[in-house]
Amino acid sequence: MTTTAAETMPLRALLARIWRDYLSRHKGSLVLSILLAAVTGLLTAALLKLLEPAVNGLFLGGTAPISLFGLVEFPASKAILWIPAAILAVAVARTLAAIGQAALVNRLGHTIVGDIQVRLFGAMIRADLARLRSQHSGGFVSSVLFDANLVREAFTSGVVTYTQNLLTLIAVLIYMGFIDWQLTMVVLLGVPMVALVLRRFGRKTRKAARGAMTETENLSTALMENLDGVRLIKIENREAAEEARVGEVVARRQRHVIKGANARAFAGPSSDLVAYIVVAAVMAYAGWRAQSGEMTVGGFAAFIGMLLAAGQALRQVTNLATVMAEGFTAARRLFGALDIEPEIREAPDAAPLAAGPVEVVLDRVSFAYAPAADGGAPTLDQVSLRVAPGETVALVGPSGGGKSTILSLLPRFYDVTGGAVTLNGRDLRDLRLHDLREHIALVTQEPFLFDDTIANNIAYGRPGATQDQIE
């Protein structure tokens, strides 16, 4: 795939473009899903905070009034009613928020995938024939089916779930600070170790993602080549050889995919190890403080519950960081494909082509499919030809003599590299592309049919044709 500036785009510019091109069109749904994710995260922490009054009020038989989040206060004798009711209310609210978030994210994510796939197809179908000849269509298939889904996973599910778990982590740390700020400071000692884990596995994931995308493109190309050339493969008895060739591509792709999967899988347990180290430190310090009566059993239970929840949220954040790394890599490739402008395009002041008889003139036309610097030999060299209105001309000659090339220049599938092709004295490059191609009929050597009805294939160039016109 041709390299463009998008493939080396800085992260901030990449995020700005993703927002501008895709997310901003659905910002209402995105903002609402992030808000619901935030509510889910905060209510998760709130459920854990209820452990403290539950243990102190229900199991230890405390007599002091019990407060719920500083909003409601009730006597210890009513704890058996208030605390289960509070847990149920918070759990129901959390469930509704999580369901709403999931529904919004699914719709948003798949809508964005559709947007990307349509734009990629548009870029492919409008690309120059020279580019399509140099790059197998398998590369486009890979981007449409593989890269687009990586972007969806990162920038919809990833962003929202990342937000949810990050806010859960922040809320839990805040509640932990209210319970015991000194213990919370012990917990925060694990932050540098987590940052190291994220950095290490994020780098491995990006490298594996780039390799997997390249080999997915190669696999798509190999499959399509074999389907296109199946008759040649069979007549030459090359089935086993082609199976082995595709097997090599699959093996290379699998190596990258496995490395990426391992990076994602190893990131979670590595962050778990950090969490358990912190839990051990907290246990030791909390036990020492409990012996001196500085911490209640309920407070300790709530703190440990929140610490475990923080570890789970941290694991999710770590895993999602690797997913985001894959998404960034895929987004750069996609934008690289979308940013390649066709060289065959209409001039800003292009003129219409008037109806009526047409004189075609080739005036000292030269053309090469590849630049001379790349070893390209000229297919046409100083060719001149005049076809008068109403005249029928046949081009006859050996294969490779330039007959098809001349016909490809008329509808501007390619532009001349020297001389000019004119219609009624006007250079083709000065005419509207739509008008030019509307005046040309093309019958190829090998007929092509779309996967549609015979009637629709006959009327392909004239949408809205009646049944009588088709017949």
N, C-alpha and C positions, 0 to 999 in steps of 0.2 A: 504494500500500500504506500502511496506517495506520502512522504513526510511533510507535515506542515507545522506552522508555529504552534498550533493547538496541542501537538503531542508533547511539547516541552513547556506548556503553559504553567505559570506559578499557581500554587494552590488557591490563593485569594482570587485571582482572575478566573480560575476554573469554577469556583463556587459562585462567583458573580454571574458567570454565563449560564450556569445551570439554573440559577434563580430566574434570570431574565428570559431564557428560552423556554423553560418548562414549568418550573414551580410557581412562578408569579401568576400564571394563568389559572392556577387552582389555589391561590393563597388563602381563600376563605376556608376551604377544606383542610389545608395544611395547618393553618393556625388553630382551627378547632381541634384537630387531632392531636396537636402538641399540647393544647390546654387539657384535653382529656387524659393524655399521657401523664401530664404533671399532676392532675387530680389523682390518678391511679397510684402514682408514686408516693404522693403525700399521704394518702389514705392507707397505703401499705405500712408506712412508718407509724401512722396513728394507731393501727391495730396492734402493733408491737408495744407502743407506749401504754396501751391499756393493760399490759401484763403487770405493771407495777401496782396499780390500785387493785387489780384482781388478786394478786398474791397476798398483798398486805391486808386487804379487806375481807377476802373470802376464806383464806387458808390460815392466816396467822391471828385472826380474831382481833384486829386492832380496834380501838375505840375512837380514835381521832376522826373528825369529819373527812370525807374523801372528795377530792376535786377531779373532775374530768376536763382536762385541757384548760383549766381556769375558767370554763364557761358555766359549768354546773357543779354545785356542791351539795352533798347529801350526807346524812349520818351513816356511820358504818353499818348499822342494823339494816339499812336499805340496800346494801351493796349487792345482795343476792338477786335483786330485781334490776337495779340500774346498770350494773356492769355487763351482764349478758345482753340486755337490751341495747346498750351502747355498741357492743361488739357486733351484734346483728345489723344495726343501722349502718355502721361504717362499712361492714362487709357488703351489704346490698348496694350501697352507693359506689363502692369500689368496683363491684361486678358490672354495674350499669356503665360506668365510665370506661372500663376495659372493653366491653362489647362495642360501645360507640366508637372508641378509638380504632379497634380492629376493622370494623366495617368501613370507616373513612379511609384508613390506610390501604385496604385492599382495593377499593374503588380508585383512589388516587394513584396508587402504584401501577395498576394495569392500564389506566388511562394514559399515563406518561409513557409506558412501554409502547402503546399504540401510536402515540405522537412521534416517538423516536423512530419506530419502524416505518411509518408513512414517510417521514422526512428522508430516511436513508434510501427508501425505494425511489423517491423523487430525485435524489441526488444521482442514483444509479441510472435511472431511465433518461435523465437529461445530460449524462456525462458524454464526453466526446467518444466517438468510435475508437479513436487512437488509444484512449485510456482504457476502454473496455477490452480492447484487443490485448493490451499489455498486462492487464490484471484479470485473472480468472474470476468469474462470477461467484465462485465458492467463497471468496473473501467477503463479498457483500452478504451472502447467506449467513456466514459466521457472525458478522456484525449484527444483522437483523435478529438472529435467533439467540445468540449467546451474550454478546456485549450489552445489548439493550436490557436484558434481564439482570445483569450485574449492576447496571446503573439504577434500575428500579429497586433492587434489594438494598442498595446503599442509601439512596436519597429519599426513600419513602419509609419503608419498614425500618431501615437502619437509623434514619434521623429521628423518627418518632420513638422507637424503642430505646435508642441511645438517650434521648431526652428523659424518658420515663425512668430508666435505671439511674441516670445521673442525678435526677431530682430526688429519687428514692434515697440514694446515697447521701446527698446533701441534707435531706430532711432527717434521716436517721442520725447523722453526725450532730445535727443541731439538738435533737432530742437527747442524744447521749450527753451532750454538753450540759443540758439542764439537769440531768440525773447526776453526773459527776464529771466536771470539766477536767480534772486531773487524769482520770482514766481515758478520757477522750484524747488528751494530748499523747498518751501512750499509743493509742490507735493511729494517730496521724504520723507516727514515726514510720509506718509502713508505706506512706505515699511515695517516697523516692524509689523504693523497690518496685512498686507497681509501675511507675513511669518507665523504669528500665525494661520491664517486661513488655510494655506496650511498644516501646521503640524497637526492641529487638525483633519481635514477631511481626510488627507492621512492615519492617524492611523486608523480611523473608516473604511475606505475603505479596507485596508489590512485585518482587522479582518473579515469584512463581506465577502470578496472574499474567504478567507480560508474556512469559513463555507459553502458558496455556492458551492464551488468545491467539498467538502466532500459530501454534500447532492445530488449534481448532479450525483456523482458516485453511491450513494445509490439508486437513482431513476433509473439509467440505469440498475443496478443490479436487482432491483425489477421487472422492465419491462421484462428483459430477462428471469428471473426465471419463471415468469408467462407464458411467451410464451413457454418455454421449458416444463413446467409442466401442460399445459392447460388440458390434459386428466384427470390427477389426481384431479385437481381443480373442473372439471365438475362432475366427478363421486362422489366426496365427498360433492357436493353442497356448495362449498366454494367461489363462485363468489363474494358475498357481502362482505365476510371477507377480501378477497384479495383486493377488491376495497377500502375498508376502510384502509387497510395497506398502499397501494400506496398513498391514500389521505393524510395520516399522513406524509409520506416522502415529498410529494409535498408541504404540509403546512410548514414543517420545512425549505425546500429549499426556499420557497417564503419569509419567514421571513428574511433570510440572503440576498436574492436578493433585497428585498425592502430596507433593511438597506443600502446596497451598493448604490442602486439607489438614496436614500435620501441623502447620503453623497455627491454623485456627484451633485445632484440637489441643495442642500443647499450651496455647495461651491461657486457656481456662484453668487447667491443673496448676500451672505456674502461679497464677494469681491466687488460687486456692491455698497453695503452700504459703504465700505471703500472709493470707488471711489467718491460717492456722498458727503461724508464728506469732501474729498479733494476739490471737485468742489465748495462746499459752502465756504470753506476757501479761495480758489483762487478768487472767485467772490468778497468776501469782501475786500481782499487785493488789487486786480486789480482795483476795483472801487475806492478805496482810492487813488491809484496811478494815475488813469486816471483823477481824479479831479484836480490834480496838473500838468497835461499835460505831465506826464512821459511815457505815453503809448498811441499808436495810436489805432483807432478803428479797423483797419485791423489787427494789431498785436494781439489785444485782441480776435478778432473773430478767427484768426488762432490758438491762444493759447487754446481757449476753445474747438475748433474742435479737436485739437490734444489731449487735456485732455480726451475728450469723447472716442476718438479712443484708447487711452492708457487704459481707463477703460474696453473697450471691449476686447482688447488684454489680459489684466490682467485676465478677466473672463475666457477666453479660456485657458490661462496658468494654472489657478486654476483648471478648469475642467480636463484638460489633466494630471495634477499631480495625480488626483485620478485614471485616466485610467492607468497611468504608475504604480501606486501602485498595481493594479490588475494584470498587466502584469508581474511584478516582482514576485508576489506570484505564478502565473501560471507557470512561467519559472522554479522556484525552484522545483515545483512538477514534471514538465516534466523531468528535468534533474535527479531528484530522481529516476524516473521510468527507464530512459535510462542508469543509472549508475549501475544497478544491473546486475552483470556478471553471466552467467549460470554456475552452478557447474558441470554440465555434459558437458565437453569439451574435445577436442582432445589433447593428449600429444604432445609437440613439436617434439619429435622423433618417433611419431606413425608410425607403419609399415603397409604396404598394406596387404590385405587378398588375398592370392593366390586362383585362381580358382581351383575347384576340390572337391573331397569328404571331408566332414568336420565331425570331432568328437566333440561333445559337452559334456563338463564335468562340473558339479556343485560340487565344493569341499568344504564341510562344510560351505555352504552359510547361512548367517543370514541377515535379512533385517527388518527394521521397517519404516513405513511411517512418523513417527514423533519421535524426540529424546526422550529418556527415561526421560530426565529432564522435558519435556513438557507432560509427561503422556502417551507417545506412547508405545504401547505393540508390541513386535516383531511379524511380520506376518510369517516370516520364521526363523527357529532356527536350525542351524547345519544340513542343508539339503544337501545330497550328491546324485548325479545322473549321470549316464553315458549313452549317446545316441551314438551308433556306426554309422559310415557312412552307408547310405541306410536303416537304421532302422526307423520304424514308432512307435512312442510312444504316448499313450494317458494318460493324467493326469486326474484322476477321484477322486472325493471327494466332501464333503459338501461345500456349499457356505461359502466363507471366509476362506477356507483352504489354500489358497496361490497359486492356479493354475494359475490365471491370473497374479499374481505377478511374478512368475517364468518366464512366457512368456514376461513380461515387462522388465525383466532384460537382456534378450538376445539382443535386439536392443539398450540397454543402455538408455531406457526411465528413468530408475533409476539406481544408482550404489549400489552394495552390501554394507552393513555395516559391514560384516564379511565374511571371506572366499574369494573364487574367482570363477568366471565363465570363462572357457577357451574354445577356439576353436583350435583344433589341438595342444593343449599344450600351447597356448599363451593367456595370460590374455586379456579379452575384452578391458580393459582400455589402452592396449598397441597397439591397432589396430586403423586404420583410421575409423572415424565414417561413412563417406560416403561409404567406401568399405563394412563395416559391414552391414549397413542397406540395401545396394544394394543386398545383398545375402539373405535377409529375406522377405518373403511374409506375409501379415497380412490380415486375414479375421475376421472382428469384428462380435459380436453377433447381433448388430443392424446396418445394412448397412447404409452408409452415402453417399449421392450424393451431389456434388457441383452444384451450379446454372448454369449449362452448358448443352451441348448436351450429349446424352447417349454415343455417340462415344468418346467424349473427356473425359468423366468419365471413360470409359473402358481403354483408353490409358493414363490415368493420370500419371502412373508411368513410361511410356515410351514415352516421347515427340518425335514427328516425326514419330510415327508409321503409316504405310500405311493403307488404307481402308481394304485391304485383311487381314492384320495382326489383325486388330480390329475385323473383322468378324470371 
